[in-house]
Amino acid sequence: MKVSYRWLSEYVDLSGYSASDLAEKLTQSGIEVDIVEKLNKGVSNVVVGYVKACAKHPDADKLSVCTVDVGQGTDLQIVCGAKNVAAGQKVPVALDGATLPGDVRIKRTKLRGVESMGMICSAKELGLNDKLLPKELQEGILVLPADCEIGAPIADVLDLDDEVLELDLTPNRSDCLSMIGVAYEIAAILGRDVKLPDDVPPETAGAKTADTIAISISAPEHCSRYAARRIENVTVGPSPLWMQNRLMAAGVRPINNVVDITNYVMLEYGQPLHAFDADKLEGGRIDVRLARDGETIRTLDGTERRLTADMLLIADGVKPVAVAGVMGGADSEVTPGTTAVLLESAHFAGGSVRKTSRQLGLRSEASLRFEKEANPEAVIPALNRAAALMVRYAGGRVCEGIAQAEARAHRLVEAAVTLAKINGHLGTNLSLAEVRSIFDRLGFAHKVKDGDTLLVRVPARRGDIARDVDLIEEVARLHGYDRIPTTPIEGVTTPGALSPEQKIRRAVRRLLTGSGFHEVVTYSFTHPDQIARFPGLYPEAKPVRLAMPMSEERSVLRTSLVPHLIDVAVYNRNRNVDDAAVFEIGKGFVSGEDRLSKLPDERWLLGVLWTGARQPKQWNGKAEPVDFYDLKGIFEKIAAYLGIAGIAFEQTRAEGFHPGRAADIVVKSERGAETIGRIGQLHPDLQREKEIADTYVLEVEMAALCEKADVSIVYKPLPKYPGIGRDLAVVVRRDVPVEAMLECARDAAGPILESADVFDVYTDERLGENRKSVALSLMYRHPERTLTDEEAADLHQRIVRALEQTFGAELRK
């Protein structure tokens, strides 16, 4: 909300306080002021001039030589390059020695041999926001109204010596979306009175508004009151310059006197108004009703809008004429030919206007105020004020009475609060007289009951106050937050710390970033097709649909992190970054219900994607493409750091994964085997669709990692006794998992087998059909003595026998 200091001074005495003083006091009382803007950007010695004559420059086709009267008794000769300059205009003239914004100084000079004794100025040269001017004045010089006094300082004519306070209002303070609302706030802070406009429109005897239009409300839950006045013999034209100046200071572009008056009163009272061309309304009635599904209206911005059955309309006897509280219809707008106006003032439900505005993608100054609940008691005062201004500045005649309908009366909020509770909440020692003085300054009617209980009746303009704690906040604001004493904190304090889950998540981040991966953050919303193509760890989960999605692309909650990691890889590939190593720690949302009866489960997931080269191409070698075992090694590194034992990888087939290069990540323990994630290559069809190289992904449940992690540090002494190493090569079926062979070896040899690793896997037709050779490297070591060769040989034979019995293994010859 932009508040003009001069305009505000009409409602409350501001003597002794500058605009900066008011800004400080408003901010201290809880209404933040972003900036105080001076409208005069450096204009001096600029006056109103009258162009008496205008002729072409003798030596320049694009220049004109003007004779200008500036009220000094002697006419000035000024050379002007604007296309729109003409005799008979009143214009701003910068005299010799004048300054303009940007520290521009004007002096006598010669242009193409012709002396110029000043400059005729445009709006932009005066520092005005020319975007708020009519289009015909946005280019060329600024043409002033004919009633401007010749020689008058332009700063006085355009109110440039004013200052504007820009308020950054919180959603609950809708009362300060009006000049009068801000005046009440300032009056309460300064302890002064508010002076309200007392305009009463002079009515023309005989013609009655109620005889020309019938009002009905068919949707009382969306509109509590609707009132209208008819003004006849209206002459549409420019509004007075002072009104235009105030509208532009508030950031509103002047249009014509009728529309400007409705905007002016809206800024003044916070009550949006709308002016219909009365002769374009049909059927002699106005009905406030819900739209019919599929009904359309062309709004003032020229857009045809399709409505739904939950949108509130203003309709005449034949057609819709306005979207209630948002924007009027183009078919009933005021035009230069309008002679009769039906002036609307109503109170619409904030929720209804907010929903309609959002669905139509249409926001206006009116909808902004209705959304935040306008003052229901301002309906009639604002209507009368606008009607009186139309008589004064549009030559109108007001018909007798007001045509109106009221669905329900507004009831003022009453709340009780005790002095003890006020002081208890604020830590103050205020007296009853001090608290009553604050309520008096706020304009809150009240009375004392039972010694220290105050019964307070809240005016309708303060819709943000509903309970006793709201009244306590008002006392705190007006008493002064800086005057509330500080109280030392007492009690036992507990130092903050990260939870075990948070520590593990941070540890995983450090490990992955230290391994060259980049963390990404993607949307929690996705497209249903993404889930269908890659359901992740929860193929049985039902997509959770959003009630009001941003778009179809973001219409359901994700169940997996991988689809958006694939999008990241595609995004980088499109920018010639083919090597991508990224990860995300985020939530998946899992539900088994088509229609939710409870909130979905939110599960922390770790997603990792690796595509392209393991290392970039070097001058002396080729780039090495990443493969399954690279990503497997990354997870094993994480598992080892977290102390998770019993990790195994079991081949699987899953939607979205390569049919032969995917594995479930399993943790085996005494309680059994538990699947905690999945790793593998993307399905070739998916890779071709996304036009990416071989891509490997990993997804793990963080809860499982946290549950099985053992981050305690165990120290082992260095071995004192030598170990004995043996190699073993056996031939087995190709489908025998090597991990199972290693487990078998460990079980057979017991703790004396210090390590068992695979160092070669070989396949050849000479080994037999569907057979492979697996070579194991075994290290035996006794912790308390030197192991003999015979003991090592015995352990070695145990392993051979166990492999033969379990897998049908044959020693490689």
SVG drawing of the C-alpha trace seen along z (x, -y; Angstrom):
<svg xmlns="http://www.w3.org/2000/svg" viewBox="-41 -42 96 124">
<polyline fill="none" stroke="black" stroke-width="0.4" points="0.0,0.0 1.4,-3.4 0.4,-6.2 0.7,-9.9 1.8,-12.1 -0.3,-15.0 -3.4,-12.9 -3.1,-11.3 -2.9,-14.8 -6.5,-15.4 -7.7,-12.8 -5.4,-13.3 -3.3,-16.2 0.4,-15.4 1.9,-18.6 5.2,-18.1 5.9,-14.8 7.7,-14.3 7.0,-11.4 10.2,-9.7 8.9,-10.2 5.7,-8.5 7.5,-5.6 9.6,-5.0 6.5,-5.1 4.5,-2.8 7.4,-0.3 7.8,-0.3 4.1,0.4 4.2,3.4 3.5,2.1 6.7,2.2 7.4,-0.7 9.7,0.4 10.6,-3.0 9.7,-6.7 9.9,-8.0 10.2,-11.7 8.1,-12.4 10.3,-15.4 13.4,-13.8 15.3,-17.1 12.9,-19.5 13.4,-23.2 12.5,-26.4 10.0,-24.7 6.7,-26.5 3.5,-26.2 3.8,-27.8 1.3,-28.6 2.4,-27.9 1.2,-31.0 2.6,-30.1 4.5,-27.2 6.4,-27.3 8.8,-25.0 12.5,-25.6 14.1,-27.2 17.0,-24.8 15.6,-21.6 12.6,-19.6 12.2,-17.8 12.4,-21.0 9.8,-23.6 10.3,-27.2 7.7,-28.0 6.6,-31.3 5.8,-30.6 4.2,-32.7 5.5,-31.7 3.8,-34.5 6.9,-36.8 5.5,-39.5 8.0,-38.6 7.4,-35.7 10.2,-33.1 11.4,-31.6 12.0,-27.9 13.1,-25.3 11.3,-22.0 11.8,-18.6 8.6,-16.9 6.1,-15.9 3.1,-16.7 3.9,-20.3 1.3,-22.8 -0.1,-26.3 -2.7,-26.6 -1.2,-24.0 -0.2,-24.5 3.1,-22.7 5.8,-22.4 8.7,-24.8 12.2,-24.6 13.5,-28.1 17.1,-29.3 18.9,-27.9 16.4,-25.1 17.4,-21.6 15.8,-18.3 16.2,-14.8 19.7,-13.3 21.3,-16.7 20.4,-18.0 20.8,-21.8 19.0,-24.0 20.5,-27.1 20.1,-29.4 21.5,-27.9 21.3,-28.0 19.9,-25.0 20.7,-25.1 21.3,-28.9 18.0,-29.7 18.2,-30.8 16.3,-28.6 15.6,-30.2 14.5,-27.1 13.0,-23.6 9.5,-22.3 9.5,-19.0 8.1,-15.6 6.8,-13.5 9.9,-11.4 12.1,-14.4 10.2,-15.6 10.9,-12.2 7.3,-11.0 6.3,-7.4 5.1,-7.9 3.6,-4.4 0.8,-5.7 -0.1,-8.4 -2.6,-8.0 -0.9,-6.5 -1.1,-9.8 1.0,-11.5 3.7,-8.8 5.6,-10.1 6.5,-13.7 5.9,-16.7 3.5,-16.6 0.4,-18.5 -1.3,-20.0 -5.0,-20.7 -6.3,-24.0 -7.2,-25.3 -3.6,-25.3 -2.4,-28.8 0.4,-30.2 3.6,-30.7 2.6,-28.3 5.5,-26.2 5.2,-22.7 6.0,-21.1 2.7,-22.6 0.7,-21.7 1.8,-18.1 2.1,-17.7 5.8,-16.8 6.6,-18.1 4.7,-15.1 6.3,-12.0 4.9,-8.4 5.3,-5.8 5.2,-2.2 3.8,0.2 4.7,3.8 1.5,5.2 1.0,8.6 -2.1,10.5 -4.1,9.7 -3.8,5.9 -6.2,5.4 -7.6,2.3 -4.4,0.5 -5.2,1.1 -7.0,-2.3 -6.1,-5.9 -8.7,-6.1 -7.4,-2.8 -3.9,-4.2 -5.2,-7.4 -6.8,-5.5 -3.5,-3.7 -1.5,-7.0 -4.1,-8.7 -3.8,-5.9 0.0,-6.2 0.0,-10.0 -3.0,-10.2 -5.0,-12.4 -8.4,-12.4 -9.5,-11.1 -11.4,-13.5 -13.7,-11.5 -15.1,-12.8 -18.7,-13.9 -19.9,-14.1 -23.7,-13.5 -24.7,-13.3 -27.5,-15.8 -30.4,-13.7 -32.6,-14.7 -36.3,-14.6 -38.5,-12.3 -36.3,-9.6 -35.6,-6.8 -32.8,-4.2 -35.0,-1.4 -37.5,-2.1 -35.0,-1.6 -33.2,1.5 -34.1,4.4 -31.4,6.1 -31.4,9.7 -28.7,12.0 -29.0,15.6 -25.8,16.7 -26.0,15.3 -23.0,17.3 -20.8,15.4 -22.3,11.9 -23.8,10.4 -24.8,7.0 -25.1,5.3 -26.0,1.7 -26.3,-0.6 -26.9,-4.2 -28.0,-5.6 -26.3,-8.8 -27.7,-10.4 -26.6,-13.3 -22.9,-12.2 -20.3,-13.7 -17.3,-11.4 -14.0,-13.2 -10.7,-13.7 -10.7,-13.8 -9.3,-16.8 -5.5,-17.0 -5.2,-16.8 -7.1,-13.4 -4.9,-12.2 -1.8,-13.1 -3.0,-11.2 -3.9,-8.1 -0.5,-8.1 1.2,-8.5 -0.7,-5.3 0.4,-3.5 -2.9,-3.7 -3.2,-5.0 -6.0,-7.6 -8.5,-6.7 -11.5,-9.1 -13.4,-11.0 -16.0,-8.2 -13.5,-5.3 -11.0,-7.5 -13.6,-8.4 -14.3,-4.7 -10.5,-4.0 -10.0,-7.1 -12.8,-6.1 -11.5,-2.5 -8.0,-3.8 -9.7,-6.1 -12.1,-3.7 -10.6,-0.3 -14.1,0.5 -13.9,1.5 -16.6,-0.1 -17.7,0.6 -19.4,-1.7 -21.7,-0.2 -23.1,-2.0 -26.7,-1.9 -28.1,-2.0 -26.3,1.2 -27.9,3.2 -30.9,5.2 -33.9,6.5 -34.2,3.9 -32.5,6.1 -29.2,7.1 -28.7,10.6 -25.7,11.7 -25.5,15.4 -23.2,18.3 -22.2,18.8 -23.5,21.7 -20.9,24.2 -19.4,23.2 -20.9,19.7 -18.6,17.0 -18.0,13.3 -15.6,10.9 -13.9,8.9 -12.6,5.3 -9.2,6.5 -10.8,7.9 -10.4,11.6 -13.2,14.1 -13.3,16.1 -15.0,19.5 -16.5,19.7 -17.3,22.6 -20.3,23.2 -18.5,22.0 -17.6,18.5 -19.7,15.5 -21.2,13.3 -23.1,10.1 -25.8,10.5 -28.5,8.3 -31.8,9.7 -30.1,11.3 -26.3,11.8 -23.3,11.7 -22.0,8.1 -19.1,8.6 -17.1,11.3 -17.9,10.3 -15.1,8.7 -12.6,9.3 -13.4,7.4 -16.3,5.9 -17.5,7.0 -16.6,5.3 -20.2,5.2 -21.3,2.8 -18.2,0.7 -18.2,-3.1 -17.2,-4.7 -16.9,-8.4 -20.5,-8.1 -21.9,-7.0 -24.5,-9.4 -26.0,-7.3 -24.0,-5.2 -25.1,-2.5 -22.6,-2.6 -22.0,0.7 -20.8,1.2 -21.0,4.6 -19.4,6.9 -18.2,10.2 -16.8,13.2 -13.0,13.1 -12.7,16.9 -15.0,16.8 -13.1,13.9 -9.7,15.4 -10.7,18.8 -12.2,17.1 -9.2,14.8 -6.8,17.7 -8.7,20.0 -9.1,17.2 -5.5,16.1 -6.9,12.5 -5.8,10.2 -7.0,6.7 -6.8,4.0 -10.4,4.9 -9.8,8.6 -6.8,7.8 -9.0,6.0 -11.9,8.4 -9.6,11.4 -8.4,9.9 -12.0,9.1 -13.0,5.5 -14.8,3.5 -18.5,4.5 -19.5,1.2 -17.8,-0.9 -20.3,0.3 -22.7,-2.7 -20.3,-5.5 -18.1,-4.7 -21.1,-4.6 -22.3,-8.0 -18.8,-9.5 -18.3,-8.3 -21.8,-9.6 -21.0,-13.0 -17.7,-13.2 -19.5,-12.3 -21.9,-15.2 -18.9,-17.5 -16.6,-16.3 -18.7,-14.6 -21.8,-16.8 -24.1,-14.0 -27.5,-14.0 -28.0,-11.4 -31.4,-9.6 -33.2,-9.3 -32.3,-6.5 -30.2,-3.4 -31.3,-0.1 -29.9,2.7 -30.2,6.2 -28.8,7.6 -28.4,11.3 -27.2,11.1 -26.3,8.3 -22.7,8.0 -22.2,8.5 -19.3,6.7 -16.8,8.8 -16.9,8.5 -14.0,9.8 -13.2,9.7 -9.7,9.4 -8.5,8.8 -5.8,6.4 -4.0,9.3 -3.8,11.3 -2.5,8.3 0.3,7.7 1.0,11.4 1.4,11.9 3.5,8.7 5.5,8.7 4.4,5.1 2.7,3.3 0.2,1.2 -2.7,-0.4 -6.3,-0.1 -6.4,-3.7 -3.4,-3.2 -5.0,-0.3 -8.3,-2.1 -6.4,-5.1 -4.9,-2.7 -8.4,-1.4 -9.7,-4.9 -6.9,-5.9 -7.7,-2.8 -11.3,-3.8 -12.4,-0.5 -15.6,-1.0 -15.2,0.7 -16.5,0.9 -15.2,2.2 -16.7,5.2 -15.8,6.8 -13.0,4.5 -10.3,5.3 -12.2,7.0 -12.6,5.0 -15.4,5.8 -14.2,4.5 -16.3,4.0 -14.1,4.1 -15.0,1.9 -15.7,3.7 -12.7,2.2 -10.4,4.4 -11.4,7.8 -8.1,9.2 -9.1,9.0 -11.2,11.9 -9.9,12.9 -8.4,11.5 -4.9,12.3 -5.5,10.0 -6.4,7.2 -3.3,7.9 -1.2,7.5 -2.9,4.1 -1.9,3.0 1.7,4.1 1.8,2.3 0.5,-1.0 2.3,-0.9 5.5,-0.3 7.5,2.9 10.6,1.0 9.0,0.2 8.2,3.8 10.8,4.8 13.2,7.7 13.0,10.7 15.9,13.1 15.3,16.6 15.1,19.1 15.1,22.9 17.2,25.8 18.6,25.3 19.3,28.2 22.0,27.7 20.8,28.5 22.1,31.4 21.5,33.3 19.4,36.5 21.1,39.7 19.2,39.6 20.3,36.1 23.9,37.0 23.8,40.0 22.2,37.9 25.0,35.4 27.6,38.1 26.2,39.6 26.2,36.1 29.9,35.6 30.9,39.1 29.1,38.5 30.3,35.0 33.8,36.1 33.5,38.9 32.8,36.3 29.0,36.3 26.9,33.2 23.8,32.8 20.6,31.7 17.2,30.7 14.2,31.5 10.5,31.0 8.4,33.3 5.7,33.0 5.8,35.0 3.7,36.3 1.8,39.6 3.6,41.0 6.9,40.6 5.7,42.9 4.3,45.4 7.6,45.6 9.7,45.8 7.8,46.7 11.0,47.2 10.9,49.2 7.1,49.0 5.4,50.4 2.2,51.0 1.9,47.3 -0.9,45.2 0.0,41.7 -1.2,39.0 -2.9,36.3 -2.7,32.7 -6.0,30.8 -4.8,27.7 -1.6,28.6 0.6,26.0 0.4,27.9 -0.1,31.5 3.6,31.9 3.5,31.3 0.2,33.0 1.1,35.9 3.5,36.5 6.6,38.5 7.2,42.1 10.8,42.2 13.7,39.7 15.1,41.4 12.7,39.9 13.8,36.3 17.5,37.4 17.0,38.6 15.6,35.2 18.7,33.6 20.9,35.8 18.8,34.9 19.0,31.2 22.8,31.4 23.1,33.5 21.1,30.8 23.9,28.4 26.7,30.6 27.5,32.0 27.4,35.7 29.1,36.8 26.7,36.5 27.2,37.8 24.4,36.5 22.5,37.5 19.5,36.3 18.3,37.0 14.6,36.3 11.2,37.7 9.0,40.1 5.3,40.2 3.7,43.6 0.0,44.4 -2.1,47.5 -5.3,45.5 -6.9,44.2 -8.8,41.6 -6.9,40.5 -8.5,41.1 -5.2,40.4 -1.9,38.7 0.6,40.7 3.8,42.0 6.7,39.7 9.9,41.8 13.4,40.4 15.2,41.8 18.7,41.6 18.9,41.5 22.1,41.6 22.6,41.4 25.8,41.8 26.2,41.6 28.9,40.9 32.6,41.4 34.1,42.4 37.0,40.1 37.1,37.5 39.2,38.2 42.9,37.5 45.5,36.7 47.2,40.0 44.1,42.3 40.5,42.8 37.6,41.9 36.5,44.8 32.7,45.2 31.0,45.8 29.5,49.3 27.4,51.2 30.4,51.9 31.4,48.3 28.1,47.4 28.1,50.6 31.4,49.6 30.0,46.2 27.3,47.8 29.7,50.3 31.8,47.3 28.7,45.7 27.8,49.0 31.3,49.5 31.5,46.0 28.2,46.5 29.2,49.9 26.5,51.8 27.5,55.5 25.9,58.3 25.4,56.3 24.5,58.4 23.3,57.8 20.7,60.1 19.8,60.0 16.2,58.9 13.9,57.7 12.1,54.4 10.1,51.8 12.4,49.2 15.6,51.2 17.7,53.2 16.4,56.8 19.8,58.3 21.7,55.5 19.7,54.8 20.0,56.0 18.2,55.6 20.3,54.3 19.9,56.8 21.1,56.7 21.5,60.2 21.6,60.7 20.5,63.2 16.9,62.0 16.9,62.7 17.3,60.8 15.8,57.3 15.7,55.5 16.6,51.8 17.1,50.5 17.8,51.2 20.7,50.6 21.2,51.1 21.2,49.8 18.2,48.0 16.2,49.9 17.5,49.5 14.1,48.3 14.1,45.6 17.7,44.6 16.8,44.3 13.6,42.3 15.7,39.8 18.6,39.9 21.2,40.5 24.1,42.9 24.3,46.0 23.0,44.7 23.2,46.4 21.0,45.5 20.7,46.4 17.8,45.8 17.9,46.7 15.6,46.1 17.4,43.8 15.4,45.2 16.9,48.6 20.4,47.2 19.9,45.3 18.4,48.3 21.3,50.7 24.1,48.2 26.7,48.8 28.9,45.7 30.8,46.8 34.5,46.9 36.2,50.3 39.9,50.5 41.8,53.6 45.4,54.3 47.8,54.7 48.5,58.5 51.5,59.9 51.7,63.1 52.2,63.8 49.4,65.0 49.3,67.6 47.8,66.8 46.3,69.3 44.6,69.0 41.7,71.2 40.1,71.5 36.9,73.6 34.5,74.2 30.8,73.7 27.5,73.0 27.3,69.4 24.2,68.6 26.0,69.2 26.4,65.9 30.1,65.2 29.0,63.5 27.4,66.8 30.6,68.6 32.5,66.1 30.0,66.6 30.4,70.4 34.1,70.1 33.9,67.9 31.4,70.3 33.7,73.3 37.0,71.8 35.6,69.8 37.4,66.8 40.9,68.0 40.0,66.9 40.9,63.3 39.8,62.3 38.3,63.8 38.2,61.9 37.5,62.6 40.3,61.7 39.1,63.3 36.0,64.7 36.6,66.5 34.2,68.1 35.1,70.2 33.5,73.0 36.2,75.4 35.0,75.1 31.7,76.7 28.3,75.3 26.9,72.7 30.0,72.9 32.5,70.3 35.7,70.2 36.0,68.2 39.4,67.5 39.5,66.7 42.3,65.1 42.2,66.4 44.3,65.2 44.5,67.3 45.9,65.9 45.7,67.0 45.3,64.1 47.4,65.7 50.1,67.7 51.8,68.6 49.7,70.7 51.3,73.9 51.2,74.9 49.4,78.1 46.6,76.1 46.3,73.8 46.1,76.7 43.4,78.3 41.3,75.1 41.9,74.8 40.5,78.3 37.5,77.5 36.6,74.6 37.1,76.8 34.8,79.5 32.2,76.9 32.2,75.4 31.9,78.8 29.0,79.9 27.1,76.6 27.6,75.5 29.0,78.6 32.3,76.8 35.2,78.5 38.8,77.5 40.2,75.8 42.9,77.9"/>
</svg>
